[in-house]
Amino acid sequence: MSLRPDQDAVVNQTRDDSQEGNWVVVVNSPSHEKTQLAYDVLSETSDSVTSSY
């Protein structure tokens, strides 16, 4: 969990999905490019992808 206001949307979505029994994948990457790659890969098979970048 985080107290950073810029991550509220991600924290709230993660909390809601995990409480509903859904899988949650959290990616913390070293660069914007790798974050975008993870976003692209996850978007292909996920119902939703949320980001704080």
DRENDO-1510 file (C-alpha; in Angstrom, 1 decimal, always signed):
<recs>
REC; n; res; u; v; w
REC; 1; MET; +0.0; +0.0; +0.0 .
REC; 2; SER; +1.1; +3.5; -0.6 .
REC; 3; LEU; +0.3; +6.9; +0.9 .
REC; 4; ARG; +1.3; +8.8; -2.3 .
REC; 5; PRO; -1.7; +10.7; -3.7 .
REC; 6; ASP; -0.6; +10.1; -7.3 .
REC; 7; GLN; -1.0; +6.3; -6.7 .
REC; 8; ASP; -4.5; +6.4; -5.1 .
REC; 9; ALA; -6.2; +5.1; -8.3 .
REC; 10; VAL; -3.8; +2.1; -8.4 .
REC; 11; VAL; -4.2; +1.4; -4.7 .
REC; 12; ASN; -7.9; +1.6; -4.8 .
REC; 13; GLN; -8.2; -0.6; -7.9 .
REC; 14; THR; -5.8; -3.2; -6.4 .
REC; 15; ARG; -7.8; -3.3; -3.2 .
REC; 16; ASP; -11.1; -3.6; -4.9 .
REC; 17; ASP; -9.9; -6.3; -7.3 .
REC; 18; SER; -8.2; -8.4; -4.6 .
REC; 19; GLN; -11.2; -8.2; -2.4 .
REC; 20; GLU; -13.3; -9.6; -5.3 .
REC; 21; GLY; -11.0; -12.5; -5.6 .
REC; 22; ASN; -9.3; -11.3; -8.8 .
REC; 23; TRP; -5.6; -11.7; -9.5 .
REC; 24; VAL; -3.5; -8.5; -9.2 .
REC; 25; VAL; -0.1; -8.1; -10.8 .
REC; 26; VAL; +2.1; -5.2; -9.5 .
REC; 27; VAL; +5.0; -4.1; -11.7 .
REC; 28; ASN; +7.7; -1.8; -10.4 .
REC; 29; SER; +10.1; -1.3; -13.3 .
REC; 30; PRO; +13.4; +0.7; -13.6 .
REC; 31; SER; +12.3; +2.8; -16.6 .
REC; 32; HIS; +9.3; +4.2; -18.5 .
REC; 33; GLU; +10.1; +2.0; -21.4 .
REC; 34; LYS; +9.9; -1.2; -19.4 .
REC; 35; THR; +6.8; +0.0; -17.7 .
REC; 36; GLN; +5.2; +0.5; -21.1 .
REC; 37; LEU; +6.3; -2.9; -22.2 .
REC; 38; ALA; +4.7; -4.5; -19.1 .
REC; 39; TYR; +1.5; -2.4; -19.8 .
REC; 40; ASP; +1.4; -3.6; -23.4 .
REC; 41; VAL; +1.9; -7.3; -22.5 .
REC; 42; LEU; -0.7; -7.2; -19.7 .
REC; 43; SER; -3.2; -5.3; -21.8 .
REC; 44; GLU; -3.4; -8.2; -24.2 .
REC; 45; THR; -4.9; -10.6; -21.7 .
REC; 46; SER; -6.2; -8.5; -18.8 .
REC; 47; ASP; -9.7; -7.1; -18.1 .
REC; 48; SER; -8.1; -3.9; -16.9 .
REC; 49; VAL; -4.6; -2.4; -16.5 .
REC; 50; THR; -4.1; +0.6; -14.1 .
REC; 51; SER; -1.0; +2.7; -14.0 .
REC; 52; SER; +0.4; +5.5; -11.9 .
REC; 53; TYR; +3.1; +6.8; -14.2 .
</recs>
